[in-house]
Structure formats: C-alpha cells, structure tokens
Amino acid sequence: MEILSLIIAVIALLIAVAAFMRTGGVLELKRQVQALSSTTDSVRDRTADALNRLEQLVRGKERPKTGEESEPPANADTR
C-alpha cells in the first residue's frame, strides 16, 4: 500500500512540475515578483508622502528656533 501511495505522489509531483513549466516557469515567476516589487515601492513612497503631510497638518508649522531657550510661562512654578 505504501508503494502505491509513493507512486501516486511521484506522478502528482511530475504533473505539478509540468503545469508549472507550461505556465511560464521560473522566468515568469521572477517577472511577476519584480512587477510586484516595483508596485510595492510606489505604494510605500506614496504612503510616506501622505504620512508626512498628515504630520505637518497635526503638528502645524514649526517655528524656527532663535537659539535662546524659550522662557517658561508666567504662571509656572520655578522653585
């Protein structure tokens, strides 16, 4: 019975390899991965730009520092 299972598994493996080669094989797979990679890079760049704009909206425009420490508010306890 184990021999029959082994023969069926080997035949299934050969059919799978034949189907893989018929659909384009390794070259087609590499092309698809490369296309997906370029799409991912594009989406990553657009997401980073959107997050930068969102951060600027939330934080507002930062004021340039004058080099001096800002004074504490008048009602702050400075003990």
C-alpha positions as CSV (number, residue, x, y, z in Angstrom):
1,M,0.0,0.0,0.0
2,E,2.9,2.4,0.8
3,I,4.3,1.7,-2.7
4,L,1.1,2.7,-4.3
5,S,1.0,5.9,-2.3
6,L,4.6,6.7,-3.3
7,I,3.8,6.1,-7.0
8,I,0.8,8.4,-6.8
9,A,2.8,11.1,-5.1
10,V,5.5,11.0,-7.7
11,I,3.0,11.1,-10.5
12,A,1.3,14.1,-8.8
13,L,4.7,15.8,-8.5
14,L,5.5,15.3,-12.2
15,I,2.1,16.7,-13.2
16,A,2.7,19.8,-11.0
17,V,6.2,20.4,-12.5
18,A,4.7,20.1,-16.0
19,A,2.0,22.6,-15.2
20,F,4.5,25.0,-13.6
21,M,6.7,24.9,-16.7
22,R,3.7,25.3,-19.0
23,T,2.5,28.4,-17.2
24,G,5.9,30.1,-17.7
25,G,8.2,28.6,-15.2
26,V,10.8,30.4,-13.2
27,L,11.2,33.3,-15.6
28,E,7.5,34.2,-15.4
29,L,7.6,33.9,-11.7
30,K,10.6,36.3,-11.5
31,R,8.9,38.8,-13.8
32,Q,5.8,38.8,-11.6
33,V,7.9,39.3,-8.4
34,Q,9.7,42.2,-10.0
35,A,6.4,43.8,-11.0
36,L,5.1,43.4,-7.5
37,S,8.3,44.8,-6.0
38,S,8.0,48.0,-8.2
39,T,4.3,48.4,-7.2
40,T,5.2,47.9,-3.6
41,D,7.9,50.6,-3.8
42,S,5.4,53.0,-5.4
43,V,2.8,52.4,-2.7
44,R,5.5,52.8,0.0
45,D,6.6,56.2,-1.4
46,R,3.0,57.5,-1.7
47,T,2.2,56.3,1.9
48,A,5.3,58.0,3.2
49,D,4.4,61.3,1.5
50,A,0.8,61.1,2.8
51,L,2.1,60.5,6.4
52,N,4.5,63.4,6.1
53,R,1.6,65.7,5.0
54,L,-0.6,64.4,7.8
55,E,2.2,65.0,10.4
56,Q,2.5,68.6,9.1
57,L,-1.2,69.1,9.5
58,V,-1.3,67.7,13.0
59,R,1.8,69.4,14.3
60,G,1.4,72.6,12.3
61,K,4.3,74.6,11.0
62,E,7.2,74.5,13.4
63,R,8.6,77.9,14.3
64,P,12.3,78.4,13.7
65,K,14.3,78.4,16.9
66,T,16.1,81.7,17.8
67,G,19.0,79.9,19.6
68,E,17.7,81.0,23.0
69,E,15.8,78.8,25.4
70,S,12.2,79.7,25.4
71,E,11.0,81.4,28.6
72,P,8.7,79.4,30.9
73,P,5.1,80.6,31.1
74,A,4.5,83.4,33.7
75,N,2.2,81.2,35.8
76,A,4.7,78.3,36.0
77,D,6.3,77.5,39.4
78,T,10.1,77.8,39.1
79,R,11.3,76.7,42.5
